[in-house]
Amino acid sequence: MYLDNSATTQVSEEVFEEMKPYFREEFGNPSTLYGIGRESKKALNQARQRVADAINAKPEEIIFTGGGSESDNLAIKGIAFKLAKKGKHIITTEFEHPAVKETLYFLESLDFKVTYLPVYENGIIKIEDLKEAITPETILITVMHGNNEIGTVQPIEEIGKIAREKGIKFHTDAVQTFGKIPVDVEKLNVDLLSLSSHKINGPKGVGALYIKKGTRVTPLIHGGGQERGIRAGTENVPGIVGFGKACELASKQLDEHYEKLSSIRDELIDKVLNAIPESYLNGDKENRLPNLVNFRFKAIEGESLILLLDAKGYQASTGSACSSNKLEASPVLTALGLDPVDVHGSLRISLAPESDKFDVDEFVEILSEAVARLRQMSPLWNQELDYDGVMCKKHGDDCRMC
């Protein structure tokens, strides 16, 4: 059972079928004037309309990119460079995706000033902190819609209202929320919004940036003038066609999938916390995505847990796929104020619509056994945390595993 859909999703059959003609039969360059090129251009326009419809935008406000990271870079650097003469202060949070944080670190090397808002134990910022951080030099606020590791959702609509009142450009990374909860650019009050195809059963290597009409950005890739001169380079027509189809399907199935996934999520949270001693949910229990949960377990090491689960046929992760090769504690979880030692014992489970076949009881039993096995080997596990004096139905009086 694949349980790492926040890292990437399987391309759906409908998406794959719609993409296929544009690899061989309809392979024309959409910038050309003859028939095969016009067909590619037509497909490009249809996909742009589908993406726009899915977020309540206009098609001319959609710029296709190579993925969510490029969209974030274009939004943040594009505004920073365009408005640098007006001010060089940017506001963000302590637990943004690396595509945002690394971009801001780069801008700090160019003398931009960045304020990182705390997210507290529940993984959500306080509006009061945002208001206090705004200065006359503030040109951009960038706050992710839903966190990619713990799934908490930020008050984007309220942040957008404040930004608009102050005349500050506002960007949100909606890569994890789109297709899971409603994403309406008008209701959210955003000027820029990042999307990614492979998080919604579309192909990898394709994304989009919504740029509200009237918002100007400095291009990062210069060349032939594609994408209204904002993102040069021949468009990835098959990928964009697939992205457009994935957006259409995600919008149609949003309500159905939300009900299904949130039900499984809640059952999973309750059963894990009840079954495993010293287990905790990371982030707010209510204000979160329907498909994503993040647990931490005392006195274990997350990577070892992943390998034990994989041996039993369950693929999950300790956090962001973009940071999975790094050994330091997750910046997202440390931003919650958690002990770095405890952070290393975290597990992210992200569901997909096909997860309706997911047997929560079976998974929780396997997870419980894996945690117990790791604790048995761990010098950090305080044996006094076990339930002494309670008969274990499986192993008897002397069990130190359950």
C-alpha positions in Angstrom: 0.0 0.0 0.0 1.5 3.3 -1.1 1.1 5.9 1.6 3.4 8.7 0.4 1.1 10.7 -1.9 2.4 14.0 -0.7 5.7 13.1 -2.3 4.1 12.1 -5.6 1.0 10.4 -7.0 0.4 7.8 -9.6 -0.7 9.2 -13.0 -4.3 8.3 -13.5 -5.4 6.3 -16.5 -7.6 9.1 -17.9 -4.7 11.5 -17.7 -2.3 9.1 -19.3 -4.7 8.4 -22.2 -5.2 12.1 -22.9 -1.4 12.7 -23.0 -0.4 9.9 -25.4 -1.3 11.5 -28.7 1.0 14.5 -28.0 4.1 12.3 -27.8 4.0 11.1 -31.4 0.9 12.0 -33.5 0.4 15.6 -32.3 4.0 16.4 -31.6 4.1 20.0 -33.1 5.7 23.0 -31.6 2.8 25.2 -30.3 4.7 28.4 -31.4 4.6 27.4 -35.1 1.9 28.4 -37.6 1.2 25.2 -39.6 -1.4 22.6 -38.8 0.4 20.3 -36.4 1.6 23.3 -34.5 -1.8 24.8 -34.3 -3.2 21.5 -32.9 -0.6 21.7 -30.1 -1.5 25.3 -29.5 -5.2 24.3 -29.2 -4.3 21.6 -26.7 -2.2 24.1 -24.7 -5.1 26.6 -24.6 -7.6 23.9 -23.5 -5.3 22.9 -20.7 -4.8 26.5 -19.6 -8.5 26.9 -19.4 -8.9 23.8 -17.4 -6.3 24.9 -14.8 -7.9 28.4 -14.7 -11.4 26.9 -14.2 -10.2 24.7 -11.3 -9.0 27.7 -9.3 -11.5 30.3 -10.5 -9.0 32.3 -12.5 -8.8 33.6 -16.1 -6.7 31.5 -18.6 -4.4 34.5 -19.3 -3.5 34.5 -15.5 -2.0 31.0 -15.8 1.7 30.6 -16.6 2.9 27.0 -17.1 6.2 26.1 -15.4 8.4 23.0 -14.8 6.8 22.3 -11.4 5.9 23.7 -8.0 9.5 24.7 -7.2 9.9 26.7 -10.3 6.5 28.4 -9.7 7.6 29.4 -6.2 10.9 30.7 -7.5 9.2 32.7 -10.2 6.6 34.2 -7.8 9.1 35.2 -5.1 12.1 36.3 -7.1 9.8 37.8 -9.8 8.1 40.1 -7.3 11.3 40.8 -5.3 13.2 41.9 -8.4 10.3 43.9 -9.8 9.6 45.8 -6.5 13.2 46.1 -5.1 13.2 49.8 -5.5 10.0 50.1 -3.5 11.2 47.9 -0.6 13.3 44.8 0.2 11.3 43.2 3.1 9.5 39.9 2.8 7.4 38.0 5.3 7.1 34.2 5.4 6.8 31.4 8.0 9.4 29.2 9.8 8.2 26.0 8.1 7.8 26.7 4.4 8.7 24.2 1.7 12.5 24.3 0.7 11.5 25.8 -2.7 10.4 28.9 -0.7 12.9 28.9 2.1 16.0 28.4 -0.2 14.7 31.1 -2.5 14.4 33.5 0.4 17.9 32.5 1.7 19.2 33.5 -1.8 17.4 36.8 -1.7 18.9 37.5 1.8 22.3 37.2 0.2 21.2 40.0 -2.1 20.4 42.2 0.9 16.7 41.5 1.1 15.3 41.3 4.7 13.1 38.3 5.6 10.9 37.9 8.7 10.1 34.3 9.6 6.8 34.0 11.5 6.5 31.4 14.2 4.0 28.6 13.7 3.6 27.4 17.3 2.8 23.9 18.5 -0.3 23.6 16.3 1.5 24.5 13.1 -0.5 27.6 12.4 0.6 31.2 12.4 -1.0 33.9 14.5 -2.5 36.9 12.5 -1.2 39.3 15.3 2.4 38.2 14.5 1.8 38.9 10.8 0.4 42.4 11.5 3.3 43.3 13.8 5.9 42.1 11.2 4.6 44.4 8.4 6.8 47.5 7.8 6.7 50.3 5.1 9.4 48.3 3.3 7.3 45.1 3.0 6.7 44.1 -0.6 5.7 40.5 -0.4 4.1 38.0 2.0 4.5 34.3 1.1 2.8 31.7 3.2 2.0 28.1 2.2 -1.6 27.1 2.0 -1.2 23.6 3.5 2.0 22.2 4.9 3.6 19.4 3.1 4.9 17.5 6.2 2.2 17.9 8.8 -0.8 19.0 6.7 -2.0 22.0 8.7 -3.8 24.7 6.8 -3.0 28.4 7.2 -5.6 31.2 7.3 -4.8 32.3 3.8 -8.0 34.3 3.1 -7.4 36.4 6.2 -3.8 36.9 5.4 -4.8 38.0 1.9 -7.2 40.6 3.1 -4.5 42.1 5.3 -2.0 42.1 2.4 -4.5 43.7 0.1 -5.4 46.5 2.6 -1.7 47.2 3.0 -0.9 47.1 -0.7 1.5 44.2 -0.3 1.7 41.4 -2.9 0.7 38.0 -1.5 1.9 34.6 -2.7 0.8 31.1 -1.5 2.2 27.7 -2.3 -1.0 25.6 -2.9 0.8 22.5 -4.2 -0.4 20.3 -1.3 -3.9 21.8 -1.0 -5.1 21.8 -4.6 -7.3 18.8 -5.3 -7.7 18.2 -1.6 -9.6 21.3 -0.4 -11.2 24.1 -2.4 -8.7 26.5 -3.9 -10.4 29.7 -5.2 -7.9 32.5 -5.9 -10.7 35.2 -5.6 -11.8 34.0 -2.1 -8.2 33.5 -1.0 -7.3 37.1 -1.9 -4.0 36.0 -3.5 -1.9 37.7 -6.2 0.2 34.6 -6.9 -0.4 30.9 -6.4 1.8 27.9 -7.1 0.5 24.6 -8.4 2.1 21.2 -9.3 0.8 18.5 -11.5 2.3 15.3 -9.9 0.5 15.9 -6.6 -2.9 15.4 -8.3 -2.4 12.3 -10.4 -0.8 14.3 -13.2 2.7 13.9 -14.7 5.9 15.1 -13.1 7.8 18.1 -14.4 4.8 20.3 -14.9 3.4 23.1 -12.8 1.7 26.4 -13.0 1.8 29.9 -11.4 -1.3 31.9 -11.1 -0.5 35.6 -11.5 -3.4 37.9 -10.9 -4.1 40.3 -13.7 -2.2 43.6 -13.1 0.5 41.9 -11.1 4.0 42.3 -12.7 6.9 40.0 -12.2 10.5 39.9 -13.5 11.0 36.8 -15.7 13.7 34.4 -14.6 14.0 32.5 -17.9 14.5 34.7 -21.0 14.2 33.5 -24.5 11.6 33.1 -27.2 8.7 34.9 -25.4 6.5 31.9 -24.6 4.0 32.1 -21.7 3.4 35.9 -22.3 7.1 36.5 -22.1 7.2 35.4 -18.5 8.6 31.9 -18.9 10.5 31.3 -22.1 11.1 27.9 -23.6 9.0 25.5 -25.7 6.1 24.3 -23.7 6.0 20.6 -22.5 2.7 20.0 -24.4 2.1 16.3 -23.3 2.8 17.2 -19.7 0.6 20.3 -19.8 -2.2 18.4 -21.4 -2.0 15.8 -18.7 -1.9 18.5 -16.0 -5.0 20.1 -17.5 -6.9 16.8 -17.4 -5.8 16.1 -13.9 -7.1 19.5 -12.8 -10.4 18.8 -14.4 -10.8 15.5 -12.7 -9.6 16.8 -9.3 -12.2 19.5 -9.4 -15.1 17.2 -10.3 -14.2 14.7 -7.6 -13.2 17.1 -4.8 -16.2 16.7 -2.5 -16.3 12.9 -2.9 -12.6 12.5 -2.2 -12.7 14.9 0.7 -15.4 12.9 2.5 -13.6 9.6 1.9 -10.1 10.7 2.9 -11.0 12.7 5.9 -13.0 9.8 7.3 -10.0 7.4 6.9 -7.6 10.1 8.3 -9.7 10.5 11.5 -10.0 6.8 12.0 -6.2 6.5 11.5 -5.4 9.2 14.0 -7.7 7.8 16.7 -6.5 4.2 16.4 -2.7 5.0 16.3 -2.9 7.3 19.3 -4.9 4.7 21.2 -2.8 1.7 20.2 0.7 3.0 20.7 2.0 4.4 24.0 3.9 7.7 23.8 2.6 8.5 20.3 1.6 12.0 19.2 0.0 13.8 16.3 2.1 16.6 14.9 0.0 19.7 14.2 -3.5 20.7 14.8 -6.0 17.8 14.7 -8.9 19.7 13.1 -7.4 22.4 10.8 -5.6 20.0 8.4 -5.7 18.4 5.0 -8.0 15.4 4.6 -5.3 13.2 3.3 -2.2 13.8 5.5 -1.2 12.9 9.1 2.1 13.1 10.8 2.9 11.2 14.0 5.9 11.1 16.3 6.8 8.2 18.5 9.1 8.5 21.5 12.5 6.7 21.5 12.6 5.5 17.9 14.3 6.5 14.7 12.0 7.3 11.7 14.2 5.9 8.9 14.3 2.5 10.6 10.5 2.6 11.0 10.2 3.4 7.3 12.3 0.3 6.4 10.3 -2.0 8.7 7.0 -0.8 7.2 8.4 -1.2 3.7 9.3 -4.8 4.4 5.6 -5.3 5.3 4.4 -3.6 2.0 3.7 -0.1 3.3 5.5 2.9 1.7 5.4 6.0 3.9 8.0 8.7 4.7 9.5 10.7 7.6 8.7 14.0 5.9 9.2 16.0 2.8 10.7 14.0 -0.2 12.8 17.1 -1.0 14.6 16.7 2.3 14.6 12.9 2.7 18.4 12.6 2.1 19.3 15.1 4.9 20.1 13.7 8.3 19.3 16.7 10.4 15.9 17.0 12.2 13.0 18.2 10.0 12.9 22.1 10.0 9.1 21.8 9.8 8.8 19.8 13.1 11.5 21.7 14.9 9.6 24.9 14.0 6.7 23.5 16.2 9.0 23.7 19.2 9.5 19.9 19.4 12.6 18.3 20.9 15.0 17.4 18.0 15.4 13.9 19.4 11.6 13.3 19.3 11.4 14.8 15.8 13.6 12.0 14.4 10.9 9.5 15.4 8.2 11.0 13.0 6.1 9.3 10.4 4.2 11.0 7.6 1.2 9.2 6.0 -0.4 10.7 3.0 -3.5 9.1 1.4 -4.9 9.2 -2.1 -8.5 8.5 -3.4 -7.6 4.9 -4.1 -6.8 4.6 -0.4 -10.4 3.4 0.2 -8.9 -0.1 0.1 -6.6 0.9 3.0 -7.2 -1.4 6.0 -6.5 0.9 9.0 -6.7 -1.9 11.6 -4.2 -4.0 9.8 -1.8 -1.1 9.3 -2.1 0.0 12.9 -1.2 -3.5 14.1 1.9 -3.6 11.9 2.9 -0.1 12.9 2.5 -1.0 16.6 4.7 -4.0 16.2 7.3 -2.0 14.3 7.4 0.7 16.9 7.7 -1.9 19.7 10.5 -3.7 18.0 12.5 -0.5 17.6 11.9 0.6 21.2 13.1 -2.8 22.4 16.5 -1.9 20.8 16.5 1.7 21.7 18.6 3.0 24.6 16.3 6.0 24.7 13.2 4.1 25.6 12.3 4.4 29.2 10.9 1.1 30.3 8.8 2.8 32.9 6.6 4.1 30.1 5.3 0.5 29.5 2.1 -0.5 31.1 3.4 -2.5 34.0 1.0 -4.9 35.6 -1.3 -5.1 32.6 -1.6 -8.6 31.1 -0.6 -8.6 27.4 -3.1 -10.9 25.5 -0.4 -11.6 23.0 2.8 -12.1 25.0 1.8 -12.5 28.6 2.8 -10.8 31.9 6.4 -10.2 31.0 5.8 -8.4 27.7 7.9 -5.3 27.2 6.9 -4.7 23.6 3.2 -3.8 23.5 
